[in-house]
Amino acid sequence: MTRTALILQHDPSIHLGNIGPVLVEHGYDLRIVDVTTQDVSALDPHEADLVVVLGGEMGAYQTDEFPFLAAERDLLRSRLDAERPTLGVCLGAQLMAGALGERVYKGDTMQIGFRRVEPTEAGAASPIRHFDGVPVVEWHGDTFELPERATRLASSSDYSNEAFSIGGFALAVQFHPEVTDEMHEKWVADGYNELDEHAIDPEAMREDRALYSARMQEASRAAFSEWLAALPR
């Protein structure tokens, strides 16, 4: 039986990437919603079998400038309270934390590039273990407090909360395992000003992509396939 995955997207260049084919393989019909143009408050938070909240350039706390973020947070609060399957990536992870009443804020450092995340003991027993020793794409300078209901699954050298889960129904990652080579090239090409601001060499990023991307693609497929297969029906 086909299931529905509701995808909340903030930018066409920050899309499902390599997670899309995995969802389709697991029998999901993808319903992509551009939250910047569609009324999120009109969506039923419980209807879809799975909700996926993707990344974006805005901060989860910028609700005055981007009112749709508040609507997303309300949807996520209702969905998480009902223990419905939910996945958040980067901004999506931050919105999930905010929906559960935790503070989301600017961090001390900007992380851009392929970085390692270290699974916690709980993470080593979860699908996040597939990222152990595998550099993953980071592109964020915001962070959040870990929700009381959540279990920390991974940390990095700069940020303690790189991944968390809630029960068996919710998963959030601060990093970007979904990024394909094509996505990464567009982010690099479009982000020259930001890269220059942080003294990051775009050619070095491309070299890192050649070294690490294939392993990240494999880890992403393994991790999300395992997580989807274990979701409560």
KAJO-V209082 format. One line per field, one symbol per residue. ss: DSSP state (h for helix, s for strand, l for the rest). phi: phi as a letter, one per 30 degrees, with the letter a starting at -180 (. if undefined). burial: # if it has 9 or more other C-alpha atoms within 8 Angstrom, else .. A space follows every 50 residues. Layout:
# KAJO-V209082
ss->???
phi->???
burial->???
This chain:
# KAJO-V209082
ss->llsssssssllllllllhhhhhhhhllssssssslllllhhhllllllls sssllllllllllllllhhhhhhhhhhhhhhllllsssslhhhhhhhhhl lllssssssssssssllsslllhhhlhhhhhllllsssssssssllllll ssssslllllllsssslllsssslllllllhhhhhhhhhhlhhhhhhlll lhhhhhhhhhhhhhhhhhhhhhhhhhhhhhlll
phi->.dccccccccaddccdhddedddddcicddcccdddbcdddddddcdddb ccccdaddcdcddddbedddddddddddddddhcebbbbheedddddddc icdcadddbccbkdbcccddedddcbededcdicebdcaabcbaddeedc cdcabbdcbdccabbbhccbbbbddbddddddddddddddceddddechc ddddddddeddcdeddedddeddddddddcddd
burial->..#########..######..###.#####..###....#....##.### ######..##.##...##############...################. .#.##....##.##.#####.###..######.######.#######..# .#####....######..############..######...#..##...# .#..##.##..##..##.##########..#..
